[in-house]
Amino acid sequence: MELYCCAFNCKGKYVKGGPYIFHSFPKGETRRKEWCILLRRENFTPTNASKICSKHFD
């Protein structure tokens, strides 16, 4: 199974030893909603398989 970043317009793809680290969504509802807002994707509901790549973190 290939792993891609779910952020809007991101082409981040998991490659073993590659440049990106992939993060799971927080389990807490408040923080999870904050992350969804920051993704700028309307009507997006993350699943347990949804990931965000390290490009989106400072």
PAZAPA-4460 file (N, C-alpha, C; in steps of 0.05 Angstrom, whole numbers, plus 32768, in hexadecimal, padded with zeros to 4 digits):
% residues 58
    n_x    n_y    n_z   ca_x   ca_y   ca_z    c_x    c_y    c_z   seq   type   mol
   8011   7FE8   8000   8000   8000   8000   8012   8019   8000     1      M     A
   800C   802B   7FEE   801B   8044   7FED   800F   8058   8000     2      E     A
   8020   8069   800C   8018   807C   801F   801D   8098   8015     3      L     A
   8007   80A8   8014   8009   80C4   800A   8000   80D7   801F     4      Y     A
   8009   80EF   801E   8000   8105   8030   7FE4   810D   8028     5      C     A
   7FD3   8112   803B   7FB7   811A   8035   7FB3   8138   8035     6      C     A
   7FC8   8148   8038   7FC5   8165   8037   7FBE   816E   801A     7      A     A
   7FAF   8183   8018   7FA7   818E   7FFE   7FBF   8193   7FEC     8      F     A
   7FBD   8188   7FD4   7FD1   818D   7FBF   7FEE   8184   7FC6     9      N     A
   7FF1   8172   7FD9   800B   8168   7FE1   8011   814E   7FD1    10      C     A
   8029   814C   7FC8   8032   8134   7FB9   8044   8122   7FCA    11      K     A
   8044   8127   7FE4   8055   8117   7FF6   804E   80FA   7FF5    12      G     A
   8062   80E9   7FF1   805D   80CC   7FEF   8073   80BE   8000    13      K     A
   806A   80AA   800F   807D   809C   8020   8090   808B   800F    14      Y     A
   80A9   808E   8014   80BE   807E   8008   80D1   8076   801F    15      V     A
   80D7   805C   8022   80E8   8054   8037   8103   8062   8035    16      K     A
   810B   806F   804B   8124   807E   804B   8121   8099   803D    17      G     A
   8109   80A1   8036   8104   80BA   8027   8105   80D2   8039    18      G     A
   8100   80E9   802E   8103   8103   803C   80EC   8109   8050    19      P     A
   80D5   80FC   804E   80BE   8103   805E   80B8   80EF   8074    20      Y     A
   80AE   80F9   808A   80A3   80E9   809F   8085   80ED   809E    21      I     A
   8076   80D8   80A2   8059   80DA   80A0   804D   80D8   80BC    22      F     A
   803A   80EA   80C2   802E   80EC   80DC   8011   80E4   80DB    23      H     A
   8008   80D5   80EF   7FEC   80CE   80F2   7FDD   80E5   80FE    24      S     A
   7FC3   80E6   80FA   7FB2   80FB   8106   7FB0   80F6   8124    25      F     A
   7FAE   810B   8134   7FAA   8108   8150   7F90   80F9   8156    26      P     A
   7F8F   80EB   816D   7F77   80DD   8175   7F62   80F0   8182    27      K     A
   7F6C   8105   818F   7F5A   8119   819C   7F4A   8129   8187    28      G     A
   7F30   812B   818C   7F1E   8138   8179   7F26   8155   8173    29      E     A
   7F2C   8164   8188   7F33   8181   8184   7F4B   8184   8172    30      T     A
   7F60   8176   8178   7F79   8179   8168   7F75   816E   814C    31      R     A
   7F65   8158   814A   7F60   814D   812F   7F51   8161   811E    32      R     A
   7F3E   816F   8129   7F2F   8184   811A   7F41   819A   8112    33      K     A
   7F54   81A2   8123   7F67   81B7   811C   7F78   81AF   8104    34      E     A
   7F81   8197   8104   7F91   818D   80EE   7F81   818D   80D4    35      W     A
   7F68   8185   80D6   7F56   8184   80BE   7F53   81A0   80B2    36      C     A
   7F4F   81B4   80C3   7F4D   81D0   80BA   7F66   81D9   80AC    37      I     A
   7F7D   81D2   80B7   7F96   81DA   80AB   7F9C   81CD   8091    38      L     A
   7F8F   81B6   808C   7F93   81A8   8072   7F86   81B6   805B    39      L     A
   7F73   81C7   8060   7F64   81D6   804B   7F56   81C3   8037    40      R     A
   7F4A   81AE   8042   7F3A   819C   8032   7F1E   819B   803D    41      R     A
   7F0B   81A4   802C   7EEF   81A4   8035   7EE4   8188   8038    42      E     A
   7ED4   8184   804C   7EC6   816B   8051   7ED9   8153   8054    43      N     A
   7EF1   8157   805E   7F04   8141   8062   7F01   8136   807E    44      F     A
   7EFE   811C   807F   7EFE   810E   8099   7F15   80FA   8099    45      T     A
   7F29   80FE   80AA   7F40   80EB   80AA   7F38   80D0   80B4    46      P     A
   7F45   80BC   80A9   7F42   80A0   80B3   7F5B   8099   80C2    47      T     A
   7F5C   8081   80CD   7F75   8077   80DA   7F8C   8075   80C7    48      N     A
   7F87   8073   80AD   7F9C   8071   8099   7FA5   808C   808F    49      A     A
   7F97   80A2   8095   7F9E   80BC   808B   7FB8   80C6   8098    50      S     A
   7FCA   80D1   8088   7FE4   80DA   8091   7FEB   80F5   8086    51      K     A
   7FFC   8104   8094   8005   811E   808B   8024   811D   808B    52      I     A
   8031   8126   8075   804E   8124   8074   805B   813C   8083    53      C     A
   8074   8138   8089   8083   814B   8099   8087   8166   808C    54      S     A
   8081   8169   8072   8083   8183   8065   8070   8198   8071    55      K     A
   805B   818F   807F   8047   81A1   8089   804B   81A8   80A7    56      H     A
   8062   81A2   80B1   8068   81A8   80CD   8082   81B9   80CE    57      F     A
   8082   81CC   80E1   809A   81DC   80E4   80AE   81CF   80F6    58      D     A
***
